[in-house]
Amino acid sequence: MSAQPALPTAAEEAALARAWSRRPGFWGALAAVDHKVIGRRYIATAFVFLLLGGLAALAMRWQLATPEARWLTPDLYNQLFTTHGTSMMFLFAVPVMEAMGVYLLPLMLGTRNIAFPRLNAFSYWIYLAGGLLLWGSLLIDMAPDVGWFAYVPLAGPQYGAGKRADIWAQMVTFTELAALAVAISIVATVFKQRAPGMALDRMPLFAWAMLVTAFAIILAMPAVMIGSTAMILDRLVGTHFYNPAEGGDVLLWQHLFWFFGHPEVYIIFLPAVGMISTMLPTFCRRPVFGYLPLVLALVGTGILAFGLWVHHMFTTGLPRLGESFFTASSMAIAVPSGLQIFCWLATLWRAEPRPGDLTRTPMLFIIGFFATFILGGMTGVMVAAVPLDTQLHDSYFVVAHFHYVLVGGAVFPLIGALYYWFPKFTGRRLSEARGRWVAGLLILGFNLTFFPMHWLGLAGMPRRVYTYPPEMGWAGVNLFVSASALLLAAGFLLLLVDVALSLRRGAPAGDNPWDAGTLEWATSSPPPPYNFAALPVVRTAAPLWDGNGPLPVATGLATDRREVLLTTVLAASPETREPSPEDSIWPFWAALATTALLIGSIFTPWAVVWGAIPTTAALVAWFWPKTAEEDR
């Protein structure tokens, strides 16, 4: 492997295009393993679930706008409440962040595809099946009605009659299996497929954020999968994991769930801060301030996230010494977040922007993030204190807090990132004029909707109620909140319109419309199937800004078949060439067989036995070895 400025010839690029192109037709679409195709599917599907979850939220706000309303029955309200929360947490927030990594990381790292591309494709089909299971159950009046947290014994066999809680438990299995598969691919890609010269201290901060997120997923999500499996075993085959009368413990569920549930907040948040650390230098026209502190803050947040889960359980009667430990850790995690904010402010302070750079739509969402996330972080420190949390637990104050953290801390940066990377996805720009309106409507609508909920919580309004009596004095604020939610919905509707119009007739973007410094902008927009005709060689953390002229290129990979370059973990020195799997229909069939197994098991345990046969057959076909001639 040698570094030289020579680029592939036109004939070699044509051979690359043939080797990496997707098969035509319907079956070709099902067999695709290109990370860009899978990433776009993930992003589009996640936003569909965001839209559906938002419609469920509007229905609930309509019900709560006036006291003793009867627009929704209690049963339907519980189904919508559960479906809304489950969709936002399991079907939108985590998948869309991983999807951004699936699309962007190979481009940022200078490689031609993600590691384990067939596993990545399998993960999408499993994720889609889980989402269809949840929303399909709502259409037939079988949607889960036990909350997105599914506390036992409410979700247990004694009180959760029917199949609703079983559907929730298996939907969790679908989504967590998909998330784990993507996390494995991300870890392998970041560690072993970076461009030559991209040592760990030259990686984009978004790559660092996704790496920490992937490890958090691998460590946290098995807990909720084990917990939901134990729940469905209690319900379907008569085990007693959560039955105190038979030696079980209802608090075991809460420990398993929140051991996953609180790291999940940071699984959603960390990719968002990685996006900010990548976008902000582009508009400030200078490298981000404090690269090393930002990396350490990401790693520190990922570690501390596993020491917070019990602050969701302060009212369950835990030992006081244990509560004090989790109070301290819940407050300590604000330190790395604060460090990141100071680094970003220092980057802004020393900015040398071009005219208009700091008022671009992505920057407006970054500014909106600063305001809302800081407020959410402050209330988070407040409820970390046991005496205050005891009073505010399960009130609308907590609803306001976690929406400020998740929407302000993750959704605003995500939408800013959508405006920033849309040219890379499509080759077209989103509208700056419409984008400013989107930012204004979303930021204003969000704060008008959720800030008054702090007052509702302090006034004693409990969460998870479908109505309330007029004498409580909550009617006026609830009506204001519900009206403000329409403003928030208008912002998302305008975003949808902007995307649709820009896809059809948006202004051509060019290869690097922002004059950014990271590698994804070193190839065309949208990228070719093979990403890079010649792999770039990296010399600095911002390779397109290093001032040393055109990027040198690494040659030596085959042009007539799919290959990726593997590099060493620390220094990214070239190590070996590795075949990259061709398109294959078998990940789709494996996902279909797994779907039949998991859904069938809701109704009979024998589905696990019989469903294992087609699943095993699909996996055998998936991994069946090829001869050297077939591989070529």
C-alpha positions as CSV (number, residue, x, y, z in Angstrom):
1,M,0.0,0.0,0.0
2,S,1.5,3.3,-1.1
3,A,0.5,7.0,-0.8
4,Q,0.7,9.0,-4.0
5,P,-1.2,11.7,-5.7
6,A,-2.2,9.6,-8.7
7,L,-6.0,9.1,-9.1
8,P,-7.7,6.1,-10.7
9,T,-8.4,6.3,-14.4
10,A,-11.8,6.6,-15.9
11,A,-11.8,2.9,-16.7
12,E,-10.9,2.0,-13.2
13,E,-13.7,4.2,-11.8
14,A,-16.2,2.5,-14.2
15,A,-15.0,-0.8,-12.9
16,L,-15.5,0.4,-9.3
17,A,-19.0,1.6,-10.1
18,R,-19.9,-1.8,-11.6
19,A,-18.5,-3.7,-8.6
20,W,-20.2,-1.6,-6.0
21,S,-23.5,-0.7,-7.7
22,R,-26.8,-2.1,-6.3
23,R,-28.6,-4.8,-8.3
24,P,-31.5,-3.3,-10.3
25,G,-35.2,-3.9,-9.5
26,F,-37.3,-4.8,-6.5
27,W,-35.1,-7.8,-5.4
28,G,-32.0,-5.6,-5.8
29,A,-33.5,-3.1,-3.4
30,L,-34.2,-5.9,-0.9
31,A,-30.7,-7.2,-1.2
32,A,-28.8,-3.9,-0.9
33,V,-26.1,-3.7,1.7
34,D,-24.7,-0.2,0.8
35,H,-24.4,1.8,4.0
36,K,-25.8,4.9,2.3
37,V,-29.0,3.0,1.1
38,I,-29.5,1.5,4.6
39,G,-28.8,4.8,6.3
40,R,-31.3,6.7,4.2
41,R,-33.9,4.0,4.8
42,Y,-33.3,4.2,8.5
43,I,-33.6,8.0,8.6
44,A,-36.7,8.1,6.5
45,T,-38.4,5.3,8.5
46,A,-37.5,6.9,11.8
47,F,-39.0,10.2,10.8
48,V,-42.2,8.4,9.8
49,F,-42.4,7.0,13.3
50,L,-41.7,10.5,14.7
51,L,-44.6,11.8,12.7
52,L,-46.9,9.0,13.9
53,G,-45.7,9.5,17.5
54,G,-46.4,13.3,17.2
55,L,-49.9,12.7,16.0
56,A,-50.5,10.5,19.0
57,A,-49.1,13.3,21.2
58,L,-51.5,15.8,19.6
59,A,-54.4,13.5,20.3
60,M,-53.4,13.3,23.9
61,R,-53.0,17.1,24.2
62,W,-56.5,17.5,22.6
63,Q,-57.9,15.3,25.4
64,L,-56.1,17.2,28.1
65,A,-56.9,20.7,26.8
66,T,-60.1,20.9,28.9
67,P,-61.0,19.2,32.2
68,E,-63.2,16.1,32.2
69,A,-62.9,15.8,28.4
70,R,-64.3,12.7,26.7
71,W,-62.7,12.9,23.3
72,L,-60.7,9.8,24.0
73,T,-61.7,6.8,26.1
74,P,-59.4,5.9,29.0
75,D,-58.4,2.7,27.1
76,L,-57.6,4.4,23.9
77,Y,-55.7,7.2,25.8
78,N,-53.5,4.5,27.5
79,Q,-52.8,2.9,24.1
80,L,-51.8,6.2,22.5
81,F,-49.8,7.2,25.5
82,T,-47.8,3.9,25.4
83,T,-47.4,4.0,21.6
84,H,-46.3,7.6,21.7
85,G,-43.6,7.1,24.3
86,T,-42.5,3.7,22.8
87,S,-42.2,5.2,19.3
88,M,-40.2,8.2,20.4
89,M,-37.7,6.3,22.5
90,F,-37.4,2.9,20.7
91,L,-38.5,3.7,17.1
92,F,-37.2,7.3,16.6
93,A,-34.6,8.6,18.9
94,V,-32.1,5.8,19.1
95,P,-32.6,4.5,15.5
96,V,-32.3,7.9,13.9
97,M,-29.0,8.6,15.7
98,E,-27.6,5.3,14.7
99,A,-28.8,5.9,11.2
100,M,-26.9,9.1,10.9
101,G,-23.8,7.1,11.9
102,V,-24.5,4.4,9.4
103,Y,-24.7,6.9,6.6
104,L,-21.9,9.3,7.6
105,L,-19.2,7.3,9.4
106,P,-17.8,5.4,6.4
107,L,-17.6,8.7,4.5
108,M,-16.1,10.6,7.5
109,L,-13.6,7.8,8.1
110,G,-12.6,7.5,4.4
111,T,-13.7,3.9,3.7
112,R,-16.0,2.3,1.1
113,N,-18.6,0.7,3.3
114,I,-19.5,0.0,6.9
115,A,-18.2,-3.1,8.6
116,F,-20.5,-6.2,8.4
117,P,-22.8,-4.6,5.8
118,R,-25.1,-7.6,5.7
119,L,-25.6,-7.4,9.5
120,N,-26.4,-3.7,9.0
121,A,-29.0,-4.5,6.4
122,F,-30.5,-7.2,8.6
123,S,-30.8,-4.7,11.4
124,Y,-33.0,-2.4,9.3
125,W,-35.5,-5.1,8.4
126,I,-35.7,-6.2,12.0
127,Y,-36.2,-2.5,13.1
128,L,-38.9,-2.0,10.5
129,A,-40.7,-5.2,11.6
130,G,-40.8,-4.0,15.2
131,G,-42.2,-0.7,14.3
132,L,-44.9,-2.3,12.1
133,L,-45.8,-4.6,15.0
134,L,-46.4,-1.7,17.4
135,W,-48.4,0.5,15.0
136,G,-50.2,-2.4,13.5
137,S,-51.4,-3.5,16.9
138,L,-52.9,0.0,17.4
139,L,-55.0,-0.4,14.3
140,I,-56.6,-3.6,15.7
141,D,-57.1,-2.3,19.2
142,M,-54.3,-4.5,20.6
143,A,-51.7,-1.8,21.2
144,P,-49.8,-1.9,24.5
145,D,-51.4,0.1,27.3
146,V,-48.9,-0.2,30.1
147,G,-46.7,2.9,29.3
148,W,-43.4,2.9,27.5
149,F,-41.8,1.7,30.7
150,A,-44.2,-1.3,31.2
151,Y,-43.9,-1.5,35.0
152,V,-44.9,-4.8,36.6
153,P,-47.2,-5.9,38.1
154,L,-49.3,-3.6,35.8
155,A,-47.7,-5.3,32.8
156,G,-47.6,-8.8,34.5
157,P,-50.1,-11.6,34.0
158,Q,-52.2,-10.6,37.0
159,Y,-53.3,-7.2,35.6
160,G,-52.1,-7.1,31.9
161,A,-54.8,-9.3,30.4
162,G,-54.7,-10.1,26.7
163,K,-51.6,-9.8,24.4
164,R,-50.9,-6.0,24.7
165,A,-48.0,-6.3,27.1
166,D,-46.6,-9.2,25.1
167,I,-46.6,-7.1,22.0
168,W,-44.6,-4.4,23.8
169,A,-42.1,-6.9,25.2
170,Q,-41.4,-8.4,21.7
171,M,-41.3,-5.0,20.1
172,V,-38.5,-4.2,22.5
173,T,-36.7,-7.4,21.4
174,F,-37.0,-6.3,17.7
175,T,-35.6,-2.8,18.3
176,E,-32.9,-3.7,20.7
177,L,-31.7,-6.5,18.4
178,A,-31.5,-4.0,15.5
179,A,-29.7,-1.4,17.7
180,L,-27.1,-3.9,18.9
181,A,-26.4,-5.1,15.3
182,V,-25.7,-1.5,14.2
183,A,-23.6,-0.8,17.3
184,I,-21.3,-3.8,16.5
185,S,-20.9,-2.5,12.9
186,I,-20.1,1.0,14.1
187,V,-17.4,-0.2,16.6
188,A,-15.7,-2.4,14.0
189,T,-15.8,0.4,11.4
190,V,-14.4,3.1,13.7
191,F,-11.6,0.8,15.0
192,K,-10.5,-1.0,11.8
193,Q,-11.6,1.0,8.7
194,R,-10.3,4.5,9.2
195,A,-8.4,6.1,6.3
196,P,-4.6,5.8,6.5
197,G,-3.2,8.3,8.8
198,M,-6.4,9.0,10.7
199,A,-5.0,8.2,14.2
200,L,-7.4,8.3,17.1
201,D,-6.5,11.9,17.8
202,R,-7.5,12.9,14.2
203,M,-10.9,11.3,14.2
204,P,-13.9,13.5,13.7
205,L,-15.7,14.2,17.0
206,F,-18.9,12.7,15.6
207,A,-17.0,9.5,15.1
208,W,-15.9,9.6,18.8
209,A,-19.5,10.3,19.8
210,M,-20.8,7.4,17.8
211,L,-18.1,5.1,19.2
212,V,-19.0,5.9,22.8
213,T,-22.7,5.5,21.9
214,A,-22.1,2.1,20.3
215,F,-20.3,0.8,23.4
216,A,-23.2,2.2,25.6
217,I,-25.7,0.3,23.5
218,I,-23.7,-2.9,23.7
219,L,-23.5,-2.6,27.5
220,A,-27.0,-1.2,28.3
221,M,-29.5,-2.8,25.9
222,P,-29.1,-6.4,26.9
223,A,-30.5,-5.4,30.3
224,V,-33.9,-4.4,28.8
225,M,-33.9,-7.4,26.5
226,I,-33.4,-9.7,29.5
227,G,-36.0,-7.8,31.4
228,S,-38.6,-7.9,28.7
229,T,-37.9,-11.6,28.0
230,A,-38.4,-12.4,31.7
231,M,-41.7,-10.5,31.6
232,I,-43.0,-12.4,28.6
233,L,-41.9,-15.7,30.2
234,D,-43.9,-14.7,33.3
235,R,-46.9,-14.0,31.2
236,L,-46.7,-16.9,28.7
237,V,-45.0,-19.9,30.4
238,G,-45.7,-19.3,34.1
239,T,-42.3,-18.2,35.4
240,H,-42.2,-15.9,38.4
241,F,-39.3,-13.4,37.9
242,Y,-41.5,-10.5,39.1
243,N,-44.0,-12.3,41.3
244,P,-43.1,-11.6,45.0
245,A,-45.4,-14.5,46.1
246,E,-43.1,-17.0,44.5
247,G,-39.8,-15.3,45.3
248,G,-39.7,-12.8,42.5
249,D,-39.4,-9.0,42.9
250,V,-41.3,-6.3,41.1
251,L,-38.3,-3.9,41.6
252,L,-36.1,-6.2,39.6
253,W,-38.0,-4.9,36.5
254,Q,-37.3,-1.3,37.4
255,H,-33.6,-2.0,38.0
256,L,-33.2,-3.8,34.7
257,F,-35.3,-1.3,32.8
258,W,-33.6,1.9,34.1
259,F,-30.1,0.4,33.9
260,F,-30.9,0.6,30.2
261,G,-33.3,3.5,30.4
262,H,-31.0,6.2,31.7
263,P,-28.0,5.3,29.6
264,E,-30.5,5.5,26.7
265,V,-30.9,9.2,27.3
266,Y,-27.1,9.6,26.7
267,I,-27.3,7.1,23.8
268,I,-29.6,9.7,22.2
269,F,-27.7,12.7,23.5
270,L,-24.1,11.8,22.6
271,P,-24.5,11.6,18.8
272,A,-26.2,15.0,19.0
273,V,-23.3,16.6,20.7
274,G,-21.0,14.9,18.2
275,M,-23.0,16.6,15.4
276,I,-22.6,20.0,17.1
277,S,-18.9,19.5,17.5
278,T,-18.7,18.7,13.8
279,M,-21.0,21.5,12.5
280,L,-19.9,24.3,14.7
281,P,-16.3,24.6,13.4
282,T,-17.6,24.8,9.8
283,F,-19.6,27.9,10.5
284,C,-17.0,29.4,12.9
285,R,-14.3,28.8,10.3
286,R,-11.8,27.4,12.8
287,P,-11.1,24.0,14.4
288,V,-13.2,23.3,17.5
289,F,-11.7,24.6,20.7
290,G,-10.6,21.8,23.1
291,Y,-10.6,18.7,21.0
292,L,-9.1,16.5,23.8
293,P,-11.4,17.8,26.5
294,L,-14.4,17.2,24.2
295,V,-13.3,13.6,23.6
296,L,-12.8,13.0,27.4
297,A,-16.2,14.6,28.0
298,L,-17.8,12.1,25.6
299,V,-16.1,9.2,27.2
300,G,-16.8,10.5,30.7
301,T,-20.5,10.9,30.0
302,G,-20.6,7.4,28.6
303,I,-19.1,6.0,31.7
304,L,-21.1,8.1,34.2
305,A,-24.3,7.3,32.4
306,F,-24.3,3.8,33.9
307,G,-24.2,5.2,37.5
308,L,-27.5,7.1,37.4
309,W,-30.4,4.6,36.9
310,V,-31.5,4.6,40.6
311,H,-32.5,8.2,40.5
312,H,-35.6,7.0,38.7
313,M,-36.4,4.9,41.8
314,F,-35.9,7.3,44.7
315,T,-39.5,6.8,45.9
316,T,-39.3,3.0,46.1
317,G,-37.8,2.8,49.5
318,L,-34.1,2.2,48.8
319,P,-31.4,2.6,51.4
320,R,-30.4,6.2,52.1
321,L,-26.7,5.5,51.5
322,G,-27.5,4.2,48.0
323,E,-29.7,7.2,47.3
324,S,-26.9,9.6,48.2
325,F,-24.5,7.8,45.9
326,F,-26.9,8.1,43.0
327,T,-27.7,11.7,43.8
328,A,-23.9,12.5,43.6
329,S,-23.5,10.7,40.3
330,S,-26.6,12.3,38.9
331,M,-25.1,15.7,39.6
332,A,-21.6,14.8,38.6
333,I,-22.7,14.0,35.0
334,A,-23.5,17.6,34.5
335,V,-19.7,18.3,34.6
336,P,-18.7,16.8,31.3
337,S,-21.8,18.3,29.7
338,G,-20.8,21.7,31.0
339,L,-17.3,21.2,29.8
340,Q,-18.6,20.6,26.2
341,I,-20.7,23.7,26.3
342,F,-17.8,25.9,27.4
343,C,-15.6,24.4,24.6
344,W,-18.4,25.3,22.1
345,L,-18.7,28.8,23.5
346,A,-15.0,29.3,23.2
347,T,-15.2,28.1,19.6
348,L,-17.8,30.7,19.0
349,W,-15.8,33.4,20.9
350,R,-12.8,32.9,18.6
351,A,-14.9,32.4,15.4
352,E,-13.9,34.0,12.1
353,P,-17.1,33.5,10.2
354,R,-18.0,34.6,6.7
355,P,-21.0,36.9,6.4
356,G,-24.2,35.0,7.2
357,D,-22.4,31.9,8.5
358,L,-23.7,32.3,12.1
359,T,-27.3,32.7,11.0
360,R,-27.5,29.6,8.8
361,T,-30.3,27.2,9.7
362,P,-28.0,24.6,11.3
363,M,-26.5,27.4,13.6
364,L,-30.0,28.5,14.6
365,F,-30.7,25.0,15.8
366,I,-27.4,24.9,17.7
367,I,-28.3,28.1,19.5
368,G,-31.8,26.6,20.2
369,F,-30.0,23.6,21.7
370,F,-27.9,25.8,24.0
371,A,-31.0,27.4,25.5
372,T,-33.2,24.4,25.9
373,F,-30.6,21.8,26.9
374,I,-29.2,24.1,29.6
375,L,-32.7,24.5,31.1
376,G,-33.3,20.7,30.9
377,G,-29.9,20.1,32.5
378,M,-30.6,22.5,35.4
379,T,-34.0,20.8,36.2
380,G,-32.1,17.4,35.9
381,V,-29.8,18.5,38.7
382,M,-32.8,19.6,40.7
383,V,-34.6,16.2,40.5
384,A,-31.4,14.5,41.4
385,A,-31.9,15.7,45.0
386,V,-34.0,13.1,46.9
387,P,-36.2,15.5,48.8
388,L,-37.2,17.5,45.7
389,D,-37.6,14.4,43.6
390,T,-39.9,12.8,46.2
391,Q,-42.2,15.8,45.7
392,L,-42.0,16.0,42.0
393,H,-41.8,12.3,41.1
394,D,-44.4,11.3,38.5
395,S,-45.6,14.9,38.1
396,Y,-45.7,17.0,34.9
397,F,-42.4,18.7,36.1
398,V,-40.6,15.5,35.1
399,V,-42.4,15.4,31.8
400,A,-41.2,18.9,31.1
401,H,-37.6,18.0,32.2
402,F,-37.1,15.0,30.0
403,H,-38.6,16.7,27.0
404,Y,-36.2,19.6,27.5
405,V,-33.3,17.2,27.6
406,L,-34.4,14.9,24.7
407,V,-35.9,17.5,22.3
408,G,-33.6,20.3,23.2
409,G,-30.6,18.1,23.6
410,A,-31.1,15.7,20.7
411,V,-33.9,16.7,18.3
412,F,-32.8,20.3,17.7
413,P,-29.2,19.2,16.9
414,L,-30.6,16.4,14.7
415,I,-32.7,18.8,12.6
416,G,-29.8,21.2,12.3
417,A,-27.7,18.2,11.1
418,L,-30.4,17.3,8.6
419,Y,-30.1,20.8,7.1
420,Y,-26.3,20.5,7.2
421,W,-25.9,17.0,5.7
422,F,-29.0,17.1,3.4
423,P,-26.7,18.2,0.5
424,K,-24.5,15.1,1.1
425,F,-27.6,12.9,1.1
426,T,-29.3,14.3,-2.0
427,G,-27.0,16.7,-3.8
428,R,-29.5,19.5,-3.1
429,R,-29.9,22.2,-0.4
430,L,-32.8,22.7,1.9
431,S,-34.3,26.2,1.7
432,E,-32.6,28.7,4.1
433,A,-35.7,30.9,4.1
434,R,-38.0,28.0,5.0
435,G,-35.4,26.7,7.4
436,R,-35.4,29.9,9.5
437,W,-39.2,29.6,9.8
438,V,-38.8,25.9,10.8
439,A,-36.3,26.8,13.5
440,G,-38.4,29.7,14.8
441,L,-41.6,27.6,14.9
442,L,-40.0,24.6,16.5
443,I,-37.9,26.5,19.1
444,L,-40.8,28.8,20.1
445,G,-43.5,26.2,19.9
446,F,-41.4,23.7,22.0
447,N,-40.8,26.2,24.8
448,L,-44.4,27.4,24.8
449,T,-45.6,23.8,25.0
450,F,-43.3,22.4,27.6
451,F,-42.1,25.2,29.8
452,P,-45.6,25.6,31.4
453,M,-45.5,21.9,32.3
454,H,-43.0,22.8,35.0
455,W,-45.7,24.9,36.7
456,L,-48.3,22.1,36.2
457,G,-46.0,19.7,38.0
458,L,-45.4,22.1,40.8
459,A,-49.1,22.6,41.1
460,G,-49.5,18.9,41.6
461,M,-50.7,17.6,38.2
462,P,-49.6,13.9,37.9
463,R,-48.3,12.5,34.6
464,R,-50.0,9.6,32.9
465,V,-53.6,10.8,33.6
466,Y,-56.2,11.0,30.8
467,T,-58.3,13.7,32.4
468,Y,-58.7,15.9,35.6
469,P,-61.4,17.7,37.5
470,P,-61.9,21.4,36.9
471,E,-61.5,22.4,40.6
472,M,-57.8,21.5,40.4
473,G,-57.0,24.8,38.6
474,W,-55.0,23.3,35.8
475,A,-57.4,24.0,32.9
476,G,-56.0,27.3,31.7
477,V,-52.4,26.2,31.5
478,N,-53.4,22.9,29.9
479,L,-55.4,24.7,27.2
480,F,-52.4,27.0,26.6
481,V,-50.0,24.0,26.3
482,S,-52.3,22.2,23.9
483,A,-52.7,25.3,21.7
484,S,-48.9,25.8,21.7
485,A,-48.5,22.2,20.6
486,L,-50.2,23.2,17.4
487,L,-47.4,25.7,16.8
488,L,-44.8,23.0,17.4
489,A,-46.7,20.7,15.0
490,A,-46.7,23.5,12.4
491,G,-42.9,23.6,12.6
492,F,-42.6,19.9,11.9
493,L,-45.1,20.2,9.0
494,L,-43.1,23.0,7.4
495,L,-39.9,20.8,7.8
496,L,-41.7,18.0,5.9
497,V,-42.8,20.5,3.2
498,D,-39.2,21.8,2.9
499,V,-37.8,18.4,2.5
500,A,-40.4,17.4,-0.1
501,L,-39.9,20.6,-2.2
502,S,-36.1,20.5,-1.9
503,L,-36.0,16.8,-3.1
504,R,-37.9,17.9,-6.2
505,R,-36.4,21.3,-7.0
506,G,-33.9,22.3,-4.4
507,A,-30.8,24.3,-5.4
508,P,-27.9,22.1,-6.5
509,A,-25.4,22.0,-3.6
510,G,-22.1,21.1,-5.1
511,D,-19.6,18.7,-3.5
512,N,-18.8,20.8,-0.4
513,P,-21.3,23.6,-0.1
514,W,-20.3,24.6,3.4
515,D,-16.5,24.4,2.7
516,A,-16.3,22.0,5.6
517,G,-13.1,20.3,6.8
518,T,-14.2,16.6,7.3
519,L,-13.7,13.8,4.8
520,E,-17.4,13.2,3.9
521,W,-17.1,16.4,1.8
522,A,-14.1,15.1,-0.1
523,T,-16.2,13.1,-2.4
524,S,-19.2,14.0,-4.6
525,S,-22.6,14.9,-3.2
526,P,-24.4,12.5,-3.2
527,P,-21.5,10.0,-3.1
528,P,-20.9,7.3,-5.7
529,P,-21.6,3.7,-4.6
530,Y,-17.9,3.1,-3.7
531,N,-17.6,6.4,-1.8
532,F,-14.0,7.1,-2.8
533,A,-12.3,6.2,-6.0
534,A,-9.0,6.4,-4.1
535,L,-8.9,6.4,-0.4
536,P,-7.7,9.7,1.2
537,V,-4.6,9.8,3.4
538,V,-5.2,11.9,6.5
539,R,-2.6,14.2,8.1
540,T,-4.7,16.4,10.4
541,A,-8.0,16.4,12.3
542,A,-9.5,18.6,9.6
543,P,-8.0,17.1,6.4
544,L,-9.8,19.4,4.0
545,W,-8.5,22.5,5.9
546,D,-4.9,21.4,6.5
547,G,-3.5,23.9,3.9
548,N,-1.2,21.4,2.3
549,G,-3.0,21.2,-1.1
550,P,-5.0,18.3,-2.5
551,L,-5.3,15.2,-0.3
552,P,-2.8,12.4,-1.1
553,V,-4.5,9.1,-2.0
554,A,-3.9,5.5,-1.1
555,T,-3.9,3.0,-3.9
556,G,-3.8,-0.7,-4.1
557,L,-7.4,-1.8,-3.5
558,A,-9.0,-3.9,-6.3
559,T,-11.3,-2.1,-8.7
560,D,-13.1,-5.2,-10.1
561,R,-14.5,-6.4,-6.8
562,R,-15.6,-5.0,-3.4
563,E,-12.7,-4.5,-1.0
564,V,-12.0,-2.3,2.0
565,L,-8.7,-1.3,3.7
566,L,-8.2,-2.4,7.2
567,T,-5.9,-0.2,9.4
568,T,-4.5,-0.5,12.9
569,V,-6.6,0.6,15.8
570,L,-4.4,3.4,17.2
571,A,-2.4,4.9,14.3
572,A,-4.6,3.8,11.4
573,S,-1.6,2.4,9.5
574,P,-2.5,0.2,6.5
575,E,-2.7,-3.4,7.6
576,T,-4.5,-5.6,5.0
577,R,-7.2,-5.7,2.4
578,E,-10.5,-7.2,3.3
579,P,-13.3,-8.4,0.9
580,S,-16.6,-6.5,1.5
581,P,-19.7,-8.7,1.2
582,E,-21.8,-8.4,-2.0
583,D,-25.5,-7.6,-2.0
584,S,-27.5,-10.5,-0.6
585,I,-31.2,-11.3,-0.2
586,W,-30.5,-13.5,2.8
587,P,-30.4,-10.8,5.5
588,F,-34.0,-9.9,4.4
589,W,-35.1,-13.5,4.6
590,A,-33.4,-14.0,7.9
591,A,-35.1,-10.9,9.3
592,L,-38.5,-12.2,7.9
593,A,-38.0,-15.6,9.6
594,T,-36.9,-13.9,12.9
595,T,-40.0,-11.7,12.7
596,A,-42.3,-14.8,12.3
597,L,-40.5,-16.5,15.3
598,L,-40.8,-13.5,17.6
599,I,-44.4,-12.6,16.7
600,G,-45.5,-16.2,16.8
601,S,-44.0,-16.6,20.2
602,I,-46.5,-14.0,21.5
603,F,-49.3,-16.6,20.9
604,T,-47.5,-19.9,21.5
605,P,-44.1,-20.9,22.9
606,W,-44.0,-23.6,20.1
607,A,-43.3,-20.7,17.6
608,V,-39.8,-20.6,19.0
609,V,-39.2,-24.2,18.1
610,W,-40.8,-24.2,14.7
611,G,-39.6,-20.7,13.9
612,A,-36.0,-21.6,14.6
613,I,-36.0,-23.9,11.5
614,P,-36.5,-21.2,8.8
615,T,-34.3,-18.8,10.7
616,T,-31.5,-21.2,10.9
617,A,-31.9,-22.1,7.2
618,A,-31.7,-18.4,6.3
619,L,-28.6,-17.9,8.4
620,V,-26.9,-20.9,6.8
621,A,-27.6,-19.5,3.3
622,W,-26.4,-16.1,4.5
623,F,-23.0,-17.4,5.6
624,W,-22.6,-20.1,3.0
625,P,-19.0,-19.8,1.9
626,K,-18.1,-18.9,-1.7
627,T,-15.4,-20.3,-3.9
628,A,-12.6,-17.9,-5.0
629,E,-14.1,-17.7,-8.5
630,E,-17.6,-16.9,-7.1
631,D,-16.2,-14.3,-4.7
632,R,-14.6,-12.5,-7.7
